[in-house]
Amino acid sequence: MDDDLAVLGIAVPEQAKWAGEDDEAEDFEIYAENAQSVSVFTSMATQWQWTGGMESHRSGLNHAVLFMHMDKVGVSRKRKRRFEVMADVQVMERAALDVWHEAAAARQEEQRRKAGK
């Protein structure tokens, strides 16, 4: 990946930031009642949809496969439980999108600042 980013003109010290690897991992607790929802969300890590174009970014999860992931994790087929898990996944999805969009905006601002020097 270092070579890929270098081709784009991203300096080696900045590559970890661009790759999202500069953040320290933080431990956190997952309450038992949220375990299935978190498992479904993490199982959908490859299901992010992207916008097209030069400024491509994640636009949300592919909800067409959400119920398949619920089955994989073992979520009850009761409608109420499925809607609870779906709502939880949507909250996590929105939070992740907010973080990624904020990071992208910060990178763009940094690029503008550097270009203005």
DAFEN-V286058 format. One record per backbone hydrogen bond with DSSP energy under -1.0 kcal/mol. CO is the residue of the C=O (numbers start at 1). NH is the residue of the N-H. If there is no record, write none. Layout:
CO_NH ; CO_NH
This chain:
1_5 ; 2_6 ; 3_7 ; 5_10 ; 6_9 ; 11_15 ; 14_18 ; 15_19 ; 16_21 ; 17_20 ; 31_34 ; 32_35 ; 34_38 ; 35_39 ; 36_40 ; 37_41 ; 38_42 ; 39_43 ; 42_45 ; 44_47 ; 47_62 ; 49_59 ; 53_56 ; 57_51 ; 60_49 ; 61_63 ; 62_65 ; 63_66 ; 65_69 ; 66_70 ; 67_71 ; 68_72 ; 69_73 ; 70_74 ; 70_75 ; 78_82 ; 79_83 ; 80_84 ; 81_85 ; 82_86 ; 83_87 ; 84_88 ; 85_89 ; 86_90 ; 87_91 ; 88_92 ; 89_93 ; 90_94 ; 91_95 ; 92_96 ; 93_97 ; 94_98 ; 95_99 ; 96_100 ; 97_101 ; 98_102 ; 99_103 ; 100_104 ; 101_105 ; 102_106 ; 103_107 ; 104_108 ; 105_109 ; 106_110 ; 107_111 ; 108_112 ; 109_113 ; 110_114 ; 111_115 ; 112_116
